[in-house]
Amino acid sequence: MNPLVTLARIKSQLELKCYRDQVAGMVKEKTSQVKISQKLLREREQNLSKAEDHLKESEASAQSALPGWENRIWFPR
């Protein structure tokens, strides 16, 4: 083969390998970011669930302390 063709081919393969490595690095970084975001989202969902449970307990406590309160009409001052 012509040495220039061989050189161009090798250069092309090296550029392709470099590009693949860059893309693989970006994918790895984005995957890591997604995993962190998913972990934070799970934590927030757990906190929200705990807050909802606490709210339900508070509402149940208020209903038992003030029977019939849900039927009362409250007027703003």
C-alpha positions in Angstrom: 0.0 0.0 0.0 0.9 3.6 -0.4 2.6 4.9 2.7 0.4 8.1 2.7 -2.8 6.0 2.5 -1.5 3.8 5.4 -0.6 6.9 7.4 -4.1 8.5 6.7 -5.7 5.3 7.7 -3.8 5.1 11.0 -4.5 8.7 11.7 -8.2 8.1 11.1 -8.3 5.1 13.4 -6.5 7.1 16.2 -9.0 10.0 15.8 -11.9 7.6 15.9 -10.5 6.0 19.1 -10.0 9.4 20.7 -13.5 10.4 19.8 -14.9 7.1 21.2 -12.9 7.7 24.4 -14.3 11.2 24.7 -17.9 10.0 24.2 -17.4 7.1 26.7 -16.2 9.6 29.2 -19.2 11.9 28.7 -21.6 9.0 28.9 -19.9 7.9 32.2 -20.2 11.4 33.6 -23.8 11.8 32.6 -24.7 8.3 34.0 -23.1 9.3 37.3 -25.1 12.5 37.4 -28.3 10.6 36.6 -27.6 8.2 39.5 -27.1 11.1 41.9 -30.3 12.7 40.7 -32.2 9.5 41.1 -30.9 9.1 44.7 -31.9 12.7 45.6 -35.3 12.1 44.0 -35.8 8.9 46.1 -34.8 10.8 49.2 -37.2 13.6 48.4 -40.0 11.2 47.7 -39.4 9.5 51.1 -39.5 12.9 52.8 -42.7 13.8 51.0 -44.2 10.5 52.0 -43.3 11.1 55.7 -44.7 14.6 55.5 -48.0 13.2 54.0 -48.2 10.6 56.8 -47.6 13.3 59.4 -50.3 15.5 57.8 -52.8 12.6 57.9 -52.0 11.9 61.5 -52.5 15.6 62.3 -55.8 15.7 60.5 -57.0 12.6 62.3 -56.0 14.1 65.6 -57.8 17.4 64.8 -60.9 15.5 63.7 -61.1 13.5 66.9 -60.4 16.6 69.0 -63.1 18.7 67.3 -65.9 16.4 66.1 -67.9 17.9 63.3 -65.3 20.5 62.5 -65.3 19.6 58.8 -68.9 20.7 58.5 -68.4 24.1 60.0 -68.1 27.2 57.9 -65.1 29.4 58.7 -65.3 33.1 57.8 -62.1 35.1 57.4 -61.8 38.2 59.5 
